[in-house]
Amino acid sequence: MAKNYKDFSYFESRPDVVKIFDDLEAYHDWCRFELQPFNPADLYRKDSPTYQSYLHSKKPRRPWVDRGDRKPYQGKNPRYNNNGQNFSR
């Protein structure tokens, strides 16, 4: 007797395959927006310059970079833990 494949979804039972296709789609979108050459064989290849640029763009950034602000000026010799005191007594 033939198995009914309409009730069976291959992708529901294989999340690793879904992750590959999601990563490939994200990499393709990044290549389109950045005008980089898209090669699906470069996915997960760390020696590819295009994929290295893609990974670099996905790294988490510092909070002031995400807002578009400049890094706050800390002076020549910043004091990080002065408890709100600007001078010594």
Secondary structure as GFF3:
##gff-version 3
##sequence-region A 1 89
A	DSSP	alpha_helix	10	13	.	.	.	ID=ss1
A	DSSP	alpha_helix	15	34	.	.	.	ID=ss2
A	DSSP	three_ten_helix	40	42	.	.	.	ID=ss3
A	DSSP	alpha_helix	49	58	.	.	.	ID=ss4
A	DSSP	alpha_helix	63	66	.	.	.	ID=ss5
###
